[in-house]
Amino acid sequence: MECDYRASKKNKVVHPVDCTMEEEPTNVASVNQHSLWSQWQLLDSILPTGGFAHSYGLEAGMQSRMVNNPEELRSFVVQVLENTGSLLLPFVYCANKSPDAVTWVKLDQLLEAILTNEVSRKASMSQGSALLRVAASVFTEIQSLQDLRQTFLGSKTVSFHHAPIFGLICRLVGFDSETTQRAYIFVTMRDVISAATRLNLIGPLAASVLQHQVAADAERMVQKWKDRGVKAATQTAPLLDALQGCHAYMFSRLFCS
């Protein structure tokens, strides 16, 4: 839109003189609008996928006195994002680039073999299966999701790990590859900081400030680990893996993992 505004010096009123509207092609606008609503909903925290039931080992870190204050929390979040980018982002990327059932099953089975930590493995499975159920129930217009749900839910062929099913569903709702990988890092960051809030390690306002501050680190992780095949998947924070593995042995706990 181009507008030429001229102001009257006497009464300080701004009068629009000439405006021209550049219209977007109707077919492009309608496709983009429908796709955007679905994409935003997929990343909305209100979507009941069970992400807020998992703290990524933060609860165990607090009880073991390894995370005691907001400064240590920030370091913990960055390490979680680094490990997510190095270990799980390749599965998100490959599932998004090849959104078919055969590739997805192979990726799911490979991740099942890689995740040796029982706590994180079960968390990945519960989040992934919940995501598929919810996505198939919400995005009923996507026939591929309905087929996946009918074919695989309840079967023992796949484990429904979160990373590959997230990449697949993002592609089906219209995300490109890089946006999908960035979205996965965002969801991870959101869930860890939300867990910190529920554990009273940080307040809601401070949590929002922290999320804004960590955004630059999150983008750095995306650029560092994006577009890698599953052969490059690696564990960069073994201490986090050990912490999450200890979660099941805690006497009292708020989160599942």
N, C-alpha and C positions, 0 to 999 in steps of 0.2 A: 504494500500500500504506500502510495506517495501522496503527501499532503503538504500544501503551502499555507502556512498560518501567518497572518499579519495582525499586529496588535495596535489598538488605538491608544495613543499616549494620554488622551484625556481621561478615559475611564478604565484603562488597563484591562479591557475586555479583549480576549483573543478570538478572532473571527476566522473560521476556515474559508479559504478563498477557492481552492481547487483541489479536489481529491480524485484520484483514480485508483480503482481496485484491480489488482492482478489476480484473476481467478485461477485456482488450481483445477486441473482436469477432473471431471466428476468421477470417472472410473478409478483414478488413482486415489482420490480422497476417500471414497467409500471403502475401498479395500484397506487402506491404512487405518482408518478410524476403527473398523471392526477388529482388526488385528491388535491394535494398541490396547483396547479395553481388555482383551483376553490376556495379553502379556502382563499388564499391570496387575490383573487379578491373580495371576500365577505367582507373583512376587509379594502379594499382600499377606501380611502376618495373620489375617483373619482366616486364611485358607487352612482348614484343619488337617494338616499333614503330620502333626506330632513333633515338629521341630523344637518346640519350646519344652519338650519333655527331656531334652538332652543338653547337657552343659559342656560337652566336649572335654570332659576331665576337669573342668573348673572347680566343681564341688570337692573333688578329691584333692585338688591343688590347695584349696583353702583349708581343708581339714588337716592336711599335712604341713601347713604353714609355709607353703611355697609361694602362695599369692595372698598378700596381707593388706594391700592398699591399692589405691587407684593407679599409682605409678607401675606397680608390679602387674596389675591387671592389663594395662596397655601392652606391656611386654608380652604377656601371655597371649593376648589377642593376636598380636603380630606373628607370634610363633605358630599359632593355630592356622592363620591364613597362609603362612609359608608352607606348612605341612600339607594343607589342603591343596594348594597350588601344585606342589611337587608330586603328591601321591594320587589325588583324585581328579584334578583338572584334565589329565589326559583321557580319562574315561568319559568325562563330560564332552570333551572335544570330539572324540571318535564316534560316540553315539549320535552327536548332533550332525556330523558330516555324513554319516551313513544311517539314516533313520529307518532301518528295516528290522524286522523281527529276528532274522538270522544273525545279523551283526550284533544286535543288542543282547541276544542270548549268549553269544561268545564272550562279550565284554563282561556280562554279569557273572559268568562262570569263572572267568579269569580273576575278577576282583574278589570273588569268594575264596579263591586259593591264596590271594595275596594278603588278605586281612586275617592275620593270625591272632590278633587281639579279640577275644571272645566278646567283650563288652562293646567295642566299637563295631564289630561285625554285626551283632544283633541290632544295634542302633541303626546302622545303615540299612539293614533289611526292613525294620519296622517303618522307617521313614519312607523308604522307596515304595513299599507295598501300599502305604497310606496315600502317597502322592499319586500313584496310578489309580487307586479307587476314587479319589476325589476328582482327579482330572477327567476320568471317564464319566463321572456323574455330572460334572459341571459343563464340560465342553462336548455336549452330546452330538454336535454337528460334525465332529472329527471321527469318521468311521474307523480309522486306524486304531484309535484309543479303545473303541468298543471291541474291536477284534482282539486286541492284546488282552483286554480284561477277560473276555470270554474264553480265550484260549489258554491263558497262563495262570490266572488267579485261582488258587486252590490246587495247582499242580506242583510237583516236586522237581520240575525241569529247571526252574530258575529260582534265585533267592531274592530277587527284586531289590538289589542294592541301589542306594539313592543316587549316586553319581551318574551311572549310565541311563537310568530311567529319567532323570532330570534333563540330561542332554537331549534325549529322544523327544520328550514332551515339549521342550522349548522349541525344537525344530518344527514340530507339528503345529504349534500355535503361531509360528512366524518369526521367531528369533533367528538372527544370523549367528554365525559361529562365535565371533568375538563377543557379541552382546551376551550370548549364552554363558560363556566362560566368566565374564564380568558379573553376571547375575548370580552365578554359583558362589563366587567369592563374597558378594554382597549378602546373600542369604546366610552364609556361614558367619560373617561378621555380625549381622543382626541377631542371630540366635545366641552367640556367645555373650554379647553385651546384654541381651535380654535376660540370660541366665544370671549374670552378675547382679542385675537389678533385683531379681527375685530372691537372690541370696543375700540381699542387703549389703553387698560389698560397695555398691555405688547407688546414688539416687537417680530418679528418672531424668531430671534435667542434666545432671552430670553425665549420664549415659549418652544423652543426645550430643552433648559437647564432645565426648570421647569418640563417638561414631564419626562425627565430622572430622576430628583430628586424625583418625586412623584411615580415613578415606584415601589419603595420599599413599600410605603404605599398602593399602588394598590394591590400588591401581598399579603400584610397582610390582606386586606379586603377579597380577594379571599379565603385565608386559614381560615379566621374567619367565613365566611358566606356560604361557598360552601356546596353542597350536603344536603340542607335542603328542606323539603317539604313545600307546600304552607301554611300549618297550622302554620308554624313558621314565616311567613312573617310579618314584623312589621315596623313601621315608627320610625326611630331613630333621625331624625332631623326635628321636626315640624316647626322650624323657616324657613327652606328652603322651605317647603311646603307653608307657608304663603307668603313668598317673591314671589314665582312663581304665586300664586293666585292674587297678586297685579299687575302682569304684564299687565293685560287687562285694568287697570285703568290709565296707564301712558299716558301722553299727546303725547309724541313722542317716537317711539321705532323702533329699527332695526330688532329685532327678533320676531318670532311668540309667543315665550314663554320663 
